[in-house]
Amino acid sequence: MAPAAQAASNGNTVVRVGFPIQHGISYLDENGDYSGYMVDYLEYLSLYTNWDYEFVTVEGDTNTQINTLMQMLMDGEIDMMGTMNWSIPNSV
C-alpha cells in the first residue's frame, strides 16, 4: 500500500480510495452514502482483506475529478483509484 494507508482503531488497514462521481458506478445516494458498483465490489473485497475504506472525492466535472484523483494517486495521497467509465466525450 502507498503511504496514505493507515491502521484503523480496529486493527484493519484503512485504504483511501479516489471516488469520481459517475452515475451507477460511484455516486452518493439519496442519504448521502457512498453507493454504486465500486462500493459494492470493495465491500465484497473487504471480506477477504479486512480493509476499511476512506472514500476521497474532489470537485469538478468527471474529467477534472479523474485527473485530480489520478494525480493524488501518483503523489501517494490516495491508495487506489476507483472505477472509471470510458466514454467518447471523456476521451477527447
TAGIRA-V73692 format. One record per residue. N is the residue number from 0. RES is the residue in one small letter. PSI is psi in whole degrees, -180 to 180 (* if undefined). BURIAL is # if it has 16 or more other C-alpha atoms within 10 Angstrom, else .. Layout:
{{N & RES & PSI & BURIAL} {N & RES & PSI & BURIAL}}
This chain:
{{0 & m & 151 & .} {1 & a & 166 & .} {2 & p & -20 & .} {3 & a & -26 & #} {4 & a & 138 & #} {5 & q & 166 & .} {6 & a & 134 & .} {7 & a & 166 & .} {8 & s & -22 & .} {9 & n & 4 & .} {10 & g & -11 & .} {11 & n & 155 & .} {12 & t & 134 & #} {13 & v & 121 & #} {14 & v & 124 & #} {15 & r & 121 & #} {16 & v & 124 & #} {17 & g & 130 & #} {18 & f & 82 & #} {19 & p & 135 & #} {20 & i & 116 & #} {21 & q & 121 & .} {22 & h & 129 & .} {23 & g & -24 & .} {24 & i & -51 & #} {25 & s & 114 & #} {26 & y & 169 & #} {27 & l & 128 & .} {28 & d & -176 & .} {29 & e & -18 & .} {30 & n & 2 & .} {31 & g & 13 & .} {32 & d & 148 & .} {33 & y & 132 & #} {34 & s & 172 & #} {35 & g & 178 & #} {36 & y & -45 & .} {37 & m & -44 & #} {38 & v & -45 & #} {39 & d & -45 & .} {40 & y & -47 & .} {41 & l & -36 & #} {42 & e & -40 & #} {43 & y & -43 & .} {44 & l & -36 & .} {45 & s & -19 & .} {46 & l & -26 & .} {47 & y & -23 & .} {48 & t & -19 & .} {49 & n & 32 & .} {50 & w & 145 & #} {51 & d & 153 & #} {52 & y & 141 & #} {53 & e & 110 & .} {54 & f & 135 & #} {55 & v & 122 & #} {56 & t & 157 & .} {57 & v & 164 & .} {58 & e & 161 & .} {59 & g & 175 & .} {60 & d & 178 & .} {61 & t & -47 & #} {62 & n & -44 & .} {63 & t & -43 & .} {64 & q & -47 & #} {65 & i & -45 & #} {66 & n & -45 & .} {67 & t & -46 & #} {68 & l & -37 & #} {69 & m & -39 & #} {70 & q & -40 & .} {71 & m & -38 & #} {72 & l & -47 & #} {73 & m & -30 & .} {74 & d & -2 & .} {75 & g & 14 & #} {76 & e & -24 & #} {77 & i & 162 & #} {78 & d & -31 & #} {79 & m & 159 & #} {80 & m & 136 & #} {81 & g & 178 & #} {82 & t & 141 & #} {83 & m & 143 & .} {84 & n & 122 & .} {85 & w & 139 & .} {86 & s & 158 & .} {87 & i & -46 & .} {88 & p & -30 & .} {89 & n & -10 & .} {90 & s & -9 & .} {91 & v & * & .}}
